[in-house]
Amino acid sequence: MVKNSETLEGEKLYKIKCASCHRLLPPEKYTKEQWKEYVEKYGQRIHLEQEEINKILEYLTTKPNSF
């Protein structure tokens, strides 16, 4: 899979922002819908901007087996 700049930025944000509270989960662990629910919910808790949420979701939901 070729990563675009949004996916790379999302991966970076995921590793920095999400790992500050818990261990990172593999993107294929949840479906696209589940990731959207979790990232929206917890992203608001840690005051992520919508753009950051979108980039993290791009990374998590474009991995193989995440659909």
C-alpha positions in Angstrom: 0.0 0.0 0.0 1.3 3.4 -0.9 0.8 6.0 1.8 -0.3 9.5 1.0 0.6 12.5 3.1 -2.7 12.4 4.9 -2.1 8.8 5.9 1.4 9.5 7.0 0.3 12.5 9.1 -2.5 10.4 10.5 -0.1 7.6 11.5 2.1 10.1 13.2 -0.8 11.7 15.1 -2.1 8.3 16.1 1.2 7.3 17.5 1.7 10.6 19.4 -1.7 11.5 20.6 -3.3 8.1 21.2 -0.3 6.5 22.8 -0.2 9.2 25.4 -3.2 7.5 27.1 -3.0 3.8 26.2 -1.2 1.2 24.1 -1.8 1.4 20.4 -4.1 -1.0 18.7 -3.5 -2.4 15.2 -5.7 -0.7 12.6 -7.2 -4.0 11.5 -8.6 -4.6 15.0 -11.8 -2.6 14.4 -14.0 -1.8 11.4 -14.1 1.6 9.8 -17.4 2.4 11.6 -15.9 1.3 15.0 -12.8 3.4 14.5 -14.9 6.4 13.6 -16.9 6.1 16.8 -13.9 5.6 19.0 -11.7 8.3 17.5 -14.6 10.9 17.5 -15.4 10.1 21.1 -11.9 10.0 22.5 -10.5 12.7 20.2 -13.0 15.2 21.7 -11.9 14.2 25.2 -8.3 15.1 24.5 -9.3 18.2 22.4 -8.2 17.0 19.0 -9.0 19.3 16.1 -11.4 17.9 13.6 -8.6 17.9 11.0 -6.5 15.8 13.3 -9.4 13.3 13.8 -9.9 13.1 10.1 -6.2 12.3 9.5 -6.1 9.7 12.2 -9.2 8.1 10.7 -7.6 8.1 7.3 -4.7 6.2 8.6 -6.7 3.7 10.6 -9.3 3.0 8.0 -7.1 2.7 4.9 -5.1 -0.3 6.2 -5.8 -3.7 4.8 -8.6 -5.6 6.5 -10.0 -2.5 8.2 -13.2 -2.4 6.0 
